[in-house]
Amino acid sequence: MEIDIFTWLVVVLILSGIIGYFVVWGVTPALHTPLMAVTNAISGIVVVAAMAVAGPSILSIDVCAMLPCPYPQYVVPMQWAARVIGVVAVALCAVNIFGGFAITARMLAMYKPKEEKKA
Amino acid sequence: MLIALLNDNLTLLLAIAAGVLCVLGLQGLSHPKTARRGNLCAMAGMALAIALAFVHPSMEAYGWVLLGLAAGAVVGVPLARKTPLTSLPQLVAVFHSLVGLAAALVALGMYLQKQAFGLMEAKLALEMGLGAAIGLITLTGSILAALKLQGTIGGRPWGWWGRHYLNLGLGVGIVACTAWFTLTFSPVAFGLIFILSLILGWTLVAPIGGADMPVVVSMLNSYSGWAAAATGFAVESPLLIMVGALVGVSGAILSYVMCHAMQRSFISVILGGFGNAEAAVGEASTTPSKAAALAGTEDVAYLLNEAEQVIIVPGYGMAVAQAQHAVKALTQQLLAKGIEVRFAIHPVAGRMPGHMNVLLAEADIPYDLVEELEDVNPRFAEADVVLILGANDVVNPAAQTDKSSPIYGMPVLEAWHAKRVFVVKRSHRPGYAGIDNPLFTLPNAALVLGDAKEIVEKIGTALKAA
């Protein structure tokens, strides 16, 4: 029996949602702002998809001999446009990742217990 | 597909490991002690994810990708380091908008790539349409939220009768265009999805404002996660789906927590305007309630000096006045006199979940002194003095006594049980909800009018003299 990849992805979605549900309820309300900041940082995971868009090499027009290119004259510019868009997306995600983790670290550094103050 | 080659199984397992590291990152936030380690875990997970994307067989344009990453780091890190903590809610909102835009750009880029070779598929088109729509709603919604939080645009909700129909129409339009796009791959349909989603993001957030902002910020947090998950379906990446779902659920839970703390349904918050905005803004500001007693800072200082137990209730007013450092100084004075000091925090105090906790942490107030609603409520009866700093609706006894009150049933801090209650406020005006607060006229309560920071500083000075 062949299971479609889409089905597997739905399984991943459901199980991750359940994990997330229990983990997030375990977060102390005092840390809800850092939670938002760190989830913000990890939502920069879209960078993986952005890299997949920016990354592939640009194929020449010859490829249209094998593939059903609808607009052969634009095949190279369209790939370039995709690359530029991909790079912009990578940059946006990177702002999130670096900025998000930095702001989380900055916030968490401020949470101090009483004891630590003597040190 | 370009994906294959190398060792797919190993890559997949490593990707799941990256996802697990992100889960551990959130797990760490269950206590301030483990939180920093959690953040490091999440960072490691993200680093692993990026490394895996780099060794992907179809990856060729290393220079370009590195350029993008570097540009993001150059912008992101100083932004995170230099932004004053009072602007934190805005910054978080701006970050949400970036993820939304990135998800939409990924969909657009993929469309160009696939369309160049005539490789579009219906399923892919559906996933891309969805990713772009959620991403763009997040984009404009977050930008508007950030502008409202910044005060560039008044935080006042904009209510007009046709907005529900407009939003409904836009939503139906997006669904219709996505169906059209799925069937034809038409660039016009794709473009319309973009335009309609951009408008919908704006009109969804526009009618919501003021004290409802924490819900909006957490809702957009959730959307940015679902946008990542939708993108994950388009690129068939379990890692994106895993992390996206994590973020999506997290934002949804935060929204739920906020709504619950305000005793309002999520739907009513999203539909906008706390208890019809018209009434709230109009009459409320002009008619001061029954004469509330006024107190001076010396009175407060005198009673604080006599007290054994003090509870401070910070609210949005403390954030606006940036009074947290003055509060810290006062706290130290009180602690030095052997007076017990606690902070009572209502879940919706401020403009984002956990806002007050961050401000107090910034001022170096130990987190062990800070307590949540359920833990601190029984303690009010023992407290000699309660000092309320710019909080109003969250200490309103009407929520428990007055069935006709719009906030009836909302969990509140029971400050009125204390021997003396001082409310530091800028004016007689009722809070955001425009509801009279009977607490102010109780015999054991008095108002101290003025800016929270100045008042707290004056109390400190008076206390020194006492």
Chai-1 contact restraints between the chains, C-beta under 6 A:
chainA,res_idxA,chainB,res_idxB,connection_type,confidence,min_distance_angstrom,max_distance_angstrom,comment,restraint_id
A,I5,B,E236,contact,1.0,0.0,6.0,A-B,restraint_1
A,L9,B,F233,contact,1.0,0.0,6.0,A-B,restraint_2
A,L9,B,I241,contact,1.0,0.0,6.0,A-B,restraint_3
A,V12,B,P238,contact,1.0,0.0,6.0,A-B,restraint_4
A,V12,B,I241,contact,1.0,0.0,6.0,A-B,restraint_5
A,V12,B,M242,contact,1.0,0.0,6.0,A-B,restraint_6
A,L13,B,I241,contact,1.0,0.0,6.0,A-B,restraint_7
A,L13,B,A245,contact,1.0,0.0,6.0,A-B,restraint_8
A,S16,B,M242,contact,1.0,0.0,6.0,A-B,restraint_9
A,S16,B,A245,contact,1.0,0.0,6.0,A-B,restraint_10
A,S16,B,L246,contact,1.0,0.0,6.0,A-B,restraint_11
A,G17,B,A245,contact,1.0,0.0,6.0,A-B,restraint_12
A,G17,B,V249,contact,1.0,0.0,6.0,A-B,restraint_13
A,I19,B,V23,contact,1.0,0.0,6.0,A-B,restraint_14
A,G20,B,A245,contact,1.0,0.0,6.0,A-B,restraint_15
A,G20,B,L246,contact,1.0,0.0,6.0,A-B,restraint_16
A,G20,B,V249,contact,1.0,0.0,6.0,A-B,restraint_17
A,Y21,B,V249,contact,1.0,0.0,6.0,A-B,restraint_18
A,V23,B,V23,contact,1.0,0.0,6.0,A-B,restraint_19
A,V23,B,L26,contact,1.0,0.0,6.0,A-B,restraint_20
A,V23,B,Q27,contact,1.0,0.0,6.0,A-B,restraint_21
A,V24,B,S250,contact,1.0,0.0,6.0,A-B,restraint_22
A,V24,B,I253,contact,1.0,0.0,6.0,A-B,restraint_23
A,G26,B,S30,contact,1.0,0.0,6.0,A-B,restraint_24
A,V27,B,L29,contact,1.0,0.0,6.0,A-B,restraint_25
A,V27,B,S30,contact,1.0,0.0,6.0,A-B,restraint_26
A,P29,B,E372,contact,1.0,0.0,6.0,A-B,restraint_27
A,A30,B,N357,contact,1.0,0.0,6.0,A-B,restraint_28
A,L31,B,L29,contact,1.0,0.0,6.0,A-B,restraint_29
A,L31,B,A35,contact,1.0,0.0,6.0,A-B,restraint_30
A,H32,B,P353,contact,1.0,0.0,6.0,A-B,restraint_31
A,H32,B,G354,contact,1.0,0.0,6.0,A-B,restraint_32
A,T33,B,M352,contact,1.0,0.0,6.0,A-B,restraint_33
A,T33,B,G354,contact,1.0,0.0,6.0,A-B,restraint_34
A,T33,B,V358,contact,1.0,0.0,6.0,A-B,restraint_35
A,L35,B,L29,contact,1.0,0.0,6.0,A-B,restraint_36
A,M36,B,V92,contact,1.0,0.0,6.0,A-B,restraint_37
A,M36,B,N221,contact,1.0,0.0,6.0,A-B,restraint_38
A,V38,B,A42,contact,1.0,0.0,6.0,A-B,restraint_39
A,T39,B,V247,contact,1.0,0.0,6.0,A-B,restraint_40
A,T39,B,S250,contact,1.0,0.0,6.0,A-B,restraint_41
A,N40,B,F95,contact,1.0,0.0,6.0,A-B,restraint_42
A,I42,B,C22,contact,1.0,0.0,6.0,A-B,restraint_43
A,I42,B,A42,contact,1.0,0.0,6.0,A-B,restraint_44
A,I42,B,V243,contact,1.0,0.0,6.0,A-B,restraint_45
A,S43,B,V99,contact,1.0,0.0,6.0,A-B,restraint_46
A,S43,B,S224,contact,1.0,0.0,6.0,A-B,restraint_47
A,S43,B,G225,contact,1.0,0.0,6.0,A-B,restraint_48
A,S43,B,A228,contact,1.0,0.0,6.0,A-B,restraint_49
A,S43,B,V247,contact,1.0,0.0,6.0,A-B,restraint_50
A,I45,B,A228,contact,1.0,0.0,6.0,A-B,restraint_51
A,I45,B,L240,contact,1.0,0.0,6.0,A-B,restraint_52
A,I45,B,V243,contact,1.0,0.0,6.0,A-B,restraint_53
A,V46,B,V99,contact,1.0,0.0,6.0,A-B,restraint_54
A,V46,B,A102,contact,1.0,0.0,6.0,A-B,restraint_55
A,V46,B,A103,contact,1.0,0.0,6.0,A-B,restraint_56
A,V46,B,A228,contact,1.0,0.0,6.0,A-B,restraint_57
A,V46,B,T231,contact,1.0,0.0,6.0,A-B,restraint_58
A,V48,B,A49,contact,1.0,0.0,6.0,A-B,restraint_59
A,V48,B,A53,contact,1.0,0.0,6.0,A-B,restraint_60
A,A49,B,V106,contact,1.0,0.0,6.0,A-B,restraint_61
A,A49,B,T231,contact,1.0,0.0,6.0,A-B,restraint_62
A,A49,B,V235,contact,1.0,0.0,6.0,A-B,restraint_63
A,A50,B,A102,contact,1.0,0.0,6.0,A-B,restraint_64
A,A50,B,V106,contact,1.0,0.0,6.0,A-B,restraint_65
A,M51,B,A53,contact,1.0,0.0,6.0,A-B,restraint_66
A,M51,B,V65,contact,1.0,0.0,6.0,A-B,restraint_67
A,A52,B,V235,contact,1.0,0.0,6.0,A-B,restraint_68
A,V53,B,V106,contact,1.0,0.0,6.0,A-B,restraint_69
A,V53,B,G109,contact,1.0,0.0,6.0,A-B,restraint_70
A,V53,B,M110,contact,1.0,0.0,6.0,A-B,restraint_71
A,A54,B,A61,contact,1.0,0.0,6.0,A-B,restraint_72
A,A54,B,W64,contact,1.0,0.0,6.0,A-B,restraint_73
A,A54,B,V65,contact,1.0,0.0,6.0,A-B,restraint_74
A,G55,B,M59,contact,1.0,0.0,6.0,A-B,restraint_75
A,G55,B,A61,contact,1.0,0.0,6.0,A-B,restraint_76
A,P56,B,S58,contact,1.0,0.0,6.0,A-B,restraint_77
A,S57,B,E60,contact,1.0,0.0,6.0,A-B,restraint_78
A,L67,B,F117,contact,1.0,0.0,6.0,A-B,restraint_79
A,L67,B,G118,contact,1.0,0.0,6.0,A-B,restraint_80
A,P68,B,G118,contact,1.0,0.0,6.0,A-B,restraint_81
A,C69,B,F117,contact,1.0,0.0,6.0,A-B,restraint_82
A,C69,B,G118,contact,1.0,0.0,6.0,A-B,restraint_83
A,P70,B,G118,contact,1.0,0.0,6.0,A-B,restraint_84
A,V75,B,A116,contact,1.0,0.0,6.0,A-B,restraint_85
A,M78,B,L112,contact,1.0,0.0,6.0,A-B,restraint_86
A,M78,B,A116,contact,1.0,0.0,6.0,A-B,restraint_87
A,Q79,B,A116,contact,1.0,0.0,6.0,A-B,restraint_88
A,A81,B,L112,contact,1.0,0.0,6.0,A-B,restraint_89
A,A82,B,G109,contact,1.0,0.0,6.0,A-B,restraint_90
A,A82,B,L112,contact,1.0,0.0,6.0,A-B,restraint_91
A,A82,B,Q113,contact,1.0,0.0,6.0,A-B,restraint_92
A,I85,B,L105,contact,1.0,0.0,6.0,A-B,restraint_93
A,I85,B,L108,contact,1.0,0.0,6.0,A-B,restraint_94
A,I85,B,G109,contact,1.0,0.0,6.0,A-B,restraint_95
A,G86,B,G109,contact,1.0,0.0,6.0,A-B,restraint_96
A,V87,B,W64,contact,1.0,0.0,6.0,A-B,restraint_97
A,V87,B,G68,contact,1.0,0.0,6.0,A-B,restraint_98
A,V88,B,L105,contact,1.0,0.0,6.0,A-B,restraint_99
A,A89,B,A102,contact,1.0,0.0,6.0,A-B,restraint_100
A,A89,B,L105,contact,1.0,0.0,6.0,A-B,restraint_101
A,A89,B,V106,contact,1.0,0.0,6.0,A-B,restraint_102
A,V90,B,V65,contact,1.0,0.0,6.0,A-B,restraint_103
A,V90,B,G68,contact,1.0,0.0,6.0,A-B,restraint_104
A,A91,B,G68,contact,1.0,0.0,6.0,A-B,restraint_105
A,A91,B,A71,contact,1.0,0.0,6.0,A-B,restraint_106
A,A91,B,G72,contact,1.0,0.0,6.0,A-B,restraint_107
A,L92,B,L98,contact,1.0,0.0,6.0,A-B,restraint_108
A,L92,B,L101,contact,1.0,0.0,6.0,A-B,restraint_109
A,L92,B,A102,contact,1.0,0.0,6.0,A-B,restraint_110
A,C93,B,A102,contact,1.0,0.0,6.0,A-B,restraint_111
A,A94,B,L69,contact,1.0,0.0,6.0,A-B,restraint_112
A,A94,B,G72,contact,1.0,0.0,6.0,A-B,restraint_113
A,A94,B,A73,contact,1.0,0.0,6.0,A-B,restraint_114
A,V95,B,G72,contact,1.0,0.0,6.0,A-B,restraint_115
A,V95,B,V75,contact,1.0,0.0,6.0,A-B,restraint_116
A,V95,B,G76,contact,1.0,0.0,6.0,A-B,restraint_117
A,V95,B,L98,contact,1.0,0.0,6.0,A-B,restraint_118
A,N96,B,F95,contact,1.0,0.0,6.0,A-B,restraint_119
A,N96,B,L98,contact,1.0,0.0,6.0,A-B,restraint_120
A,N96,B,V99,contact,1.0,0.0,6.0,A-B,restraint_121
A,I97,B,M46,contact,1.0,0.0,6.0,A-B,restraint_122
A,F98,B,A73,contact,1.0,0.0,6.0,A-B,restraint_123
A,F98,B,G76,contact,1.0,0.0,6.0,A-B,restraint_124
A,F98,B,V77,contact,1.0,0.0,6.0,A-B,restraint_125
A,G99,B,G76,contact,1.0,0.0,6.0,A-B,restraint_126
A,G99,B,L79,contact,1.0,0.0,6.0,A-B,restraint_127
A,G99,B,A80,contact,1.0,0.0,6.0,A-B,restraint_128
A,G100,B,F95,contact,1.0,0.0,6.0,A-B,restraint_129
A,F101,B,M43,contact,1.0,0.0,6.0,A-B,restraint_130
A,A102,B,V77,contact,1.0,0.0,6.0,A-B,restraint_131
A,A102,B,A80,contact,1.0,0.0,6.0,A-B,restraint_132
A,I103,B,A80,contact,1.0,0.0,6.0,A-B,restraint_133
A,T104,B,N39,contact,1.0,0.0,6.0,A-B,restraint_134
A,A105,B,N39,contact,1.0,0.0,6.0,A-B,restraint_135
A,M107,B,V358,contact,1.0,0.0,6.0,A-B,restraint_136
A,L108,B,A35,contact,1.0,0.0,6.0,A-B,restraint_137
A,L108,B,R36,contact,1.0,0.0,6.0,A-B,restraint_138
A,L108,B,N39,contact,1.0,0.0,6.0,A-B,restraint_139
A,M110,B,A361,contact,1.0,0.0,6.0,A-B,restraint_140
A,M110,B,E362,contact,1.0,0.0,6.0,A-B,restraint_141
A,Y111,B,P32,contact,1.0,0.0,6.0,A-B,restraint_142
A,Y111,B,A361,contact,1.0,0.0,6.0,A-B,restraint_143
A,Y111,B,Y367,contact,1.0,0.0,6.0,A-B,restraint_144
A,K112,B,P366,contact,1.0,0.0,6.0,A-B,restraint_145
A,P113,B,P366,contact,1.0,0.0,6.0,A-B,restraint_146
A,P113,B,D368,contact,1.0,0.0,6.0,A-B,restraint_147
A,K114,B,P366,contact,1.0,0.0,6.0,A-B,restraint_148
A,K114,B,D368,contact,1.0,0.0,6.0,A-B,restraint_149
